[in-house]
Amino acid sequence: MALKISLVFVIFILAASMAALAEAQLGGLGNLLGLINLQGTVFCTLNGRIGVNGTSTPVFSNALVQLQCNGNVVSSATTNNSGVFSILLNPLQFLLSSLLSDCKVVVNTPLSSCNASLPSTGALVSLIQILGNTVSGLLNIINLGLTGFNFIPNV
């Protein structure tokens, strides 16, 4: 009986070791099976945000949205008819900590192109924040969003 208990214990320890080894190996593949998704909505306002108390605010469609890191454009997207953009990034090329500290989202498309009463120079600029993770099978998606646009007149 003691031999059976010892054998079960040894098998359990081996199984746990193999699972840890598989996890460690898959952890290396975790970056290969992951994405970083930066998304947001751009509104046609001086600060690019929705109106006070959720009032009806027009969106900024067809605006060029740039991801700039250390002053360089590293990716871009165009907002759809709902003002929404999404930029997918490869986690093997971008460190999450660098995205959060060294990068910003910039909309250089003149605000006057969505509303003639808004300025024709300047840009909307926002920092980036983590919204959470989405896991689907082996795929891990890190979801990033905006902290909120600010209008910078002299860009």
Beta strands, then each sheet from edge to edge (+ up, - down):
strand 1: 34-41
strand 2: 64-69
strand 3: 72-78
strand 4: 84-89
strand 5: 103-107
strand 6: 123-126
strand 7: 128-136
strand 8: 139-146
strand 9: 150-152
sheet 1: 4+ 1- 8- 7+
sheet 2: 3+ 2- 5+ 6- 9+
end
